[in-house]
Amino acid sequence: MIEIQKMTAASAKAAAELEAICFASPWSEDALLQMSENPNASFLCAFSDGVFAGYAGMLCVLDEGQICNVAVCPTFRRM
């Protein structure tokens, strides 16, 4: 079962660790947490049976949404 939750301090840590795996220029834990607290942004985390599986972030400007990042843990890819 997949559960979607807003990013928290605990999930920002997991997302930062995933960033380091997925991207050459990863966002820091602090940067992810700051963005998740921005009222114009939506950063969501996916959990599979309670295990962090990935996250996605979007910044809203006026009537448009800009996808910031999408990252999936290697063990949950292609599912």
Secondary structure as GFF3:
##gff-version 3
##sequence-region A 1 79
A	DSSP	beta_strand	2	6	.	.	.	ID=ss1
A	DSSP	alpha_helix	9	22	.	.	.	ID=ss2
A	DSSP	alpha_helix	29	36	.	.	.	ID=ss3
A	DSSP	beta_strand	41	48	.	.	.	ID=ss4
A	DSSP	beta_strand	51	61	.	.	.	ID=ss5
A	DSSP	beta_strand	64	72	.	.	.	ID=ss6
A	DSSP	three_ten_helix	74	76	.	.	.	ID=ss7
###
